[in-house]
């Protein structure tokens, strides 16, 4: 695991976009794994800017999102399909047929999960997977557990995740209680992984994830075992690992 400390959120976002832009330039038909939430917004804005200035094209890129709420279709404003359309897909030259998000409107969990794994495998796998991290260490919606889930699966969201995500809904009651998510095994099969985090409120979990024991109680800690994992964080998120040998400035 390689850890890079950026000066602030803007610097982190620019550096993350640079890594993704480089991936697209090296392999125009690459497969990207994408994340949602507030953290990657700056990264996506920079990628849109890179596209607008002609540095990259998404014409041959294929994408797979980490997760989607069960019970929300792609037109719902809090669905992750809607998020991706708004912040990236509608703003670049990507072929929407090449963009994949788990089908939240489909209640057949077995079919959704099996089909998603098959779609990823059929493309040859993910070249670069972008991740955020929850305050409890979740990546995707892989919550703390007794074991690392392997494949795409249906998950019951923890109360802490529901509460954290309720800021995006009119009320906590409206937050879906389940979601489809790539499994830890699916994430770990990506050739490269890039985890981004910012803010003092992420400092504790970043320390646990990058410098603590590998445990399913901190799902992100599994990235310590990935051969090409980069953790890109700002100074505030790095506060508890500032003197650690894993941190590079």
C-alpha positions in Angstrom: 0.0 0.0 0.0 1.3 3.4 -1.0 0.0 6.5 0.9 0.2 10.0 -0.5 -0.7 13.1 1.6 -2.0 16.0 -0.3 -2.1 19.6 1.1 -5.9 19.9 1.0 -9.1 18.6 -0.6 -8.5 20.5 -3.8 -5.0 19.1 -4.1 -6.2 15.6 -3.3 -8.9 15.9 -6.0 -6.5 17.1 -8.6 -4.0 14.4 -7.8 -6.7 11.7 -8.0 -8.0 13.0 -11.3 -4.4 13.0 -12.6 -4.1 9.3 -11.8 -7.3 8.5 -13.5 -6.5 10.7 -16.5 -3.1 9.0 -16.8 -4.9 5.6 -16.8 -7.2 6.7 -19.6 -4.3 8.1 -21.6 -2.3 4.9 -21.3 -5.3 2.7 -22.1 -8.2 4.5 -23.8 -10.4 1.5 -23.6 -9.8 1.0 -19.9 -12.3 -0.2 -17.4 -12.8 2.1 -14.4 -14.5 1.3 -11.1 -16.2 4.4 -9.8 -17.4 5.6 -6.4 -20.1 8.1 -5.3 -20.5 10.4 -2.3 -19.2 13.8 -1.5 -15.5 12.9 -1.6 -15.1 12.2 -5.3 -17.0 15.3 -6.5 -13.8 17.3 -6.8 -12.1 14.4 -8.7 -15.0 14.2 -11.2 -15.0 17.9 -11.7 -11.3 17.8 -12.6 -11.9 14.9 -14.9 -14.6 16.9 -16.7 -12.2 19.8 -17.0 -9.6 17.4 -18.4 -12.1 16.2 -21.0 -13.2 19.7 -21.9 -9.6 20.8 -22.6 -9.0 17.8 -24.8 -6.6 15.9 -22.5 -8.8 12.7 -22.4 -11.7 11.1 -24.1 -14.1 8.7 -22.4 -15.4 7.4 -25.8 -13.9 3.9 -25.3 -14.0 3.8 -21.4 -16.2 1.3 -19.6 -17.2 2.0 -16.0 -18.6 -0.1 -13.1 -19.9 1.6 -10.1 -19.4 0.2 -6.6 -22.9 0.1 -5.4 -26.5 1.2 -5.6 -29.4 1.5 -3.2 -31.9 -1.3 -3.4 -35.4 0.1 -4.2 -34.2 3.2 -6.2 -34.3 3.4 -9.9 -31.9 5.5 -12.0 -34.2 8.5 -12.1 -34.4 8.9 -8.4 -32.3 11.9 -7.4 -30.6 10.0 -4.6 -29.7 7.0 -6.7 -26.1 6.5 -7.6 -27.0 6.2 -11.3 -28.5 9.7 -11.1 -25.4 10.9 -9.2 -23.0 9.6 -11.9 -25.0 11.0 -14.7 -25.1 14.5 -13.1 -21.5 14.7 -12.1 -19.7 12.8 -14.8 -21.5 10.8 -17.5 -23.7 13.6 -18.9 -20.7 16.0 -19.0 -18.2 13.9 -21.1 -18.3 11.8 -24.3 -18.8 8.4 -22.6 -21.2 5.9 -24.2 -23.9 5.3 -21.6 -24.1 1.7 -22.7 -20.6 1.3 -21.3 -21.6 2.6 -17.9 -22.7 0.0 -15.3 -24.5 0.6 -12.0 -26.2 -2.2 -10.1 -29.9 -2.2 -10.9 -31.5 -0.9 -7.7 -35.0 -1.2 -9.2 -34.7 -5.0 -9.5 -35.7 -6.8 -6.3 -34.2 -10.1 -7.5 -31.0 -9.8 -5.5 -29.5 -13.0 -6.9 -29.9 -12.0 -10.5 -28.6 -8.5 -9.9 -25.5 -9.7 -8.2 -24.7 -12.6 -10.5 -25.2 -10.5 -13.6 -23.0 -7.7 -12.3 -20.1 -10.0 -11.6 -20.6 -11.6 -15.0 -20.6 -8.2 -16.7 -17.3 -7.2 -14.9 -15.7 -10.5 -15.9 -16.9 -10.2 -19.5 -15.0 -7.0 -20.0 -11.7 -8.4 -18.7 -11.9 -6.9 -15.2 -11.4 -3.4 -13.7 -8.1 -1.6 -14.4 -8.5 1.1 -11.8 -11.0 1.1 -8.9 -11.7 4.4 -7.2 -12.9 4.1 -3.6 -14.0 6.3 -0.7 -14.1 5.2 2.9 -16.9 5.4 5.5 -16.3 6.4 9.1 -16.7 2.7 10.0 -14.2 1.6 7.4 -16.6 0.5 4.8 -15.6 0.5 1.1 -18.5 0.3 -1.3 -21.3 -0.8 1.1 -19.1 -3.6 2.6 -19.9 -2.9 6.3 -17.8 -4.2 9.3 -18.4 -7.9 9.5 -17.0 -11.2 10.7 -15.6 -12.0 7.3 -14.8 -10.3 4.0 -17.6 -10.7 1.5 -16.2 -11.9 -1.8 -18.6 -11.2 -4.6 -21.3 -8.5 -5.4 -24.1 -9.0 -2.9 -27.1 -7.5 -1.1 -26.2 -5.8 2.2 -28.2 -4.5 5.1 -26.9 -1.0 5.9 -25.7 -0.3 9.4 -27.4 2.5 11.4 -24.2 4.6 11.2 -24.3 4.4 7.4 -28.0 5.2 7.3 -27.5 8.2 9.6 -24.5 9.4 7.6 -26.4 9.2 4.3 -29.6 10.8 5.7 -28.2 14.3 5.0 -28.9 13.6 1.4 -32.5 12.7 2.0 -35.5 14.7 3.3 -35.5 12.4 6.4 -33.7 9.4 7.9 -36.8 7.3 7.2 -36.4 7.8 3.4 -32.9 6.3 3.3 -33.0 2.8 1.9 -32.1 0.1 4.3 -30.4 -2.2 1.8 -28.0 -1.8 -1.1 -26.2 -3.8 -3.8 -22.5 -3.6 -3.6 -19.3 -5.1 -5.1 -17.8 -7.5 -2.7 -14.3 -7.1 -1.2 -13.1 -9.9 -3.5 -14.5 -8.0 -6.5 -12.7 -4.8 -5.4 -9.4 -6.7 -4.7 -9.4 -8.1 -8.3 -9.0 -4.6 -9.7 -5.5 -4.2 -11.1 -5.1 -0.9 -9.3 -7.0 0.6 -6.4 -7.1 4.3 -5.5 -8.8 5.2 -2.2 -9.4 8.9 -1.4 -10.4 10.6 1.8 -10.3 14.1 3.3 -11.1 15.8 6.6 -10.2 15.4 10.2 -13.3 13.2 10.8 -11.6 10.5 8.6 -8.3 10.6 10.4 -9.1 7.8 12.9 -10.4 5.3 10.3 -7.6 6.1 7.9 -5.1 5.2 10.6 -7.0 2.0 11.4 -7.2 1.1 7.7 -3.6 1.7 6.7 -1.6 1.1 9.9 -3.9 -1.2 11.9 -4.5 -5.0 11.6 -6.1 -6.4 8.6 -9.6 -7.3 9.8 -13.1 -7.5 8.4 -14.1 -5.2 11.2 -12.3 -2.5 9.2 -13.1 -3.5 5.7 -10.7 -1.1 4.0 -7.8 -2.6 5.9 -7.8 -5.4 3.3 -6.2 -2.9 0.9 -3.0 -3.4 2.8 -2.7 -6.7 0.9 -3.4 -5.3 -2.5 -0.3 -5.2 -4.7 -1.1 -1.8 -6.3 -3.2 0.1 -3.8 -2.8 3.9 -3.3 -4.4 5.8 -0.5 -4.6 9.5 -1.3 -5.6 11.8 1.6 -5.3 15.4 2.7 -3.3 16.5 5.7 -6.3 16.5 8.0 -7.2 12.9 7.2 -3.5 12.0 7.6 -3.2 13.5 11.1 -2.8 10.2 12.9 -0.3 8.7 10.4 1.8 11.8 9.7 4.9 10.1 11.1 4.1 6.7 9.8 6.4 5.1 7.2 3.4 4.5 5.0 2.8 8.2 4.5 4.5 10.0 1.7 4.2 13.8 1.0 
